[in-house]
Amino acid sequence: MRRAAGAVTLAVIFIAACSGEEAKEKMQAAAEKVEDAFDVSAPTGTGPTRQEIERERFNEEWRKLQSFREAQARGVAAQAAAEPPLTFVHDPRFDEKLRGTDAAAVEALPIRVPIKGDVSGPSVLKAQILLDRARYSVGAIDGRWGKNSEIAVYWFQQQNGIQPTGDVDETTFRALARASGGAGTLVRHPLTADDVKGPFVRIPESVYDQARLDCMCYESLAEKLAERFHTTIEVLELLNPQIELARVTAGQAILAPSVRAPAPGNAPKDIARIAISVKGNYFHGHDASDNIIFHAPTTVGSRFDPSPRETLQTVKTAFDPHFKYQPKLFSEVPDDAPEADLQPGPNSPVGLVWIALSKPHYGIHGTSDPESIGYASSHGCIRLTNWDAIDVARRTADKTRVDFVDTRH
């Protein structure tokens, strides 16, 4: 999506947006004018700095939150299963790099464990891909460890009979490989006509300039391919050093993460309850027996634009939503600033889907900014990556309960 200069290893900083209200009395007046709870509106705002995202990547405060303490106390019985053929190395000095473009060679590299702390490389990349396939999303797969990956591992362990730590050991990696349908993590993907189809546009900074565009489309083919494979442009470039991603054509093959298939349009509505940790920056979809069947990092409200604390419901879902910019809703924007209407697209402030909640102007939605998810605050609602938001939308019915836990006081 829209990128700022200054990549950190395999990650790049983004500028994010989300919706908000409850800033001052003027918000009440604006809310009275909204006749439909399905109003899609949000500020463009200013994004987090590189330093802020780095600080949040290794913020360990999530381990102290009530939801994690309760999960540890509950525990579950360990489950036996057939072990996939895997090789591990426990030497932290083991030098692992993404060498060349041969998937078999990368897959043959031993997995360096434990995976924890500020580490990056093929072992991390493999673990992140397996988590994605097991429906414990880490957001953008970037080959670098951090809070998003740790929290996904923690909940995977808790649900699969492994002592939850958030660190990947041999037992956890083997369980991930089983849950993901096999240990293979890379695929040589022949590009289809849809994969390379445009249009591609430059997204200007000003919301009023954005309103003049025919669509909030991808800015480049590389950006579209990165989102297609739940990863970053940098990872695809490392996997394909001899290929210029901006110029690939249908029929050409690229090496990419073997991520989960998207939920189909007719997917069962199996998410019976949603739980969102405000301070833990995670999203859970629970089934009718209250098991976690989908996990993802999320970006929620800040102190200035807080997320709800009460129990809400989903109201209505729109794919490819139009976005209405309403200055009266946001404390940082002058009341007399003009409104603007933005066309749909993946670079819309609400991404590719909007799930309205039963509180006006609040929703669960996608983002133009996948690499900031989990590491930055929003203007009050619940942001997911576009691929995670689409899966949630297709698996969630209207009137689904939405609980908020680990709320700020």
TAVENPE-V142434 format. One line per field, one symbol per residue. ss: DSSP state (2 for helix, 1 for strand, 0 for the rest). psi: psi as a letter, one per 20 degrees, with the letter a starting at -180 (. if undefined). burial: b if it has 24 or more other ideal C-beta (glycine too) atoms within 12 Angstrom, else e. Layout:
BEGIN
ss=???
psi=???
burial=???
END
This chain:
BEGIN
ss=0010000100100100000000002222222200000000100000000222222220002222022222222200000000000001100000000000002222220011001000010222222222222001000010010022222222222220000000010222222222200000011111002222000000000022220000000000222222220010222222200000222000001111100000000000001111111000011111000001111110101000000000011111111000111022200000000001110000000000111110000011100002220000010001100222222222211111111110000
psi=bpqqqmqoejqqqrprqrrrakgahhhggghhioipijpoqqqhaqrqrhhgggghhkojhhiiqghhghghhgrqqqpqrppqoqpqpjoiipopqoobjohhgghipqpoqqorbmqrahggggghghgghjkmqjcpojjpragggghggghgghikkpoohiqoaggggghggghjjripiqqoopprhhhjpbrpqporgphhhhiiqhqmrqhrhggghghhkkaqhgghhhhmhjpohijqrphqqqprpnrqqqprhkqqmioiqpppoghilqpppqahjkqoipqqqqparahhmqrqhrpaqqgqppqlqqpoonhiiphipqhjqqrqpqrrrhjqhjbiqpoqrkppjprpraqjlhiipiiqrakhaoprqghghggghijprqkppoqprlqq.
burial=bbbeeebbbbbbbbbbbbbbbbbeeebeebbeebeebbbbbbbbbebbebeebbebbbbeebbebebbeebeeeeeeeeeeeebebebeeeeeeebebeeeebeebbebbbbbbbbeebbbbbbbbbbbbbbbbbbbbbbbbbbbbbbbbbbbbbbbbbbebebbbbbbbbbbbbbbbbbeebbbbbebebeeebbeeebbebeeebeebbebebbbbbbbbbbbbbbbbbbbbbbbbbbeebebeebeeeeebbbbbbbebbeeeeebbbbbbbbbbbbbbbbbbeeeeebbbbbbbbbbbeebbbbeeebbbbbbbbbbbbbbbbbbbbebeeeeebbebbbbbbbbbbbbbbbbbbbbbbbbbbbbbbbbbbbbbbbbbbbbbbbbbbbbbbbbeebbbbbbbbee
END
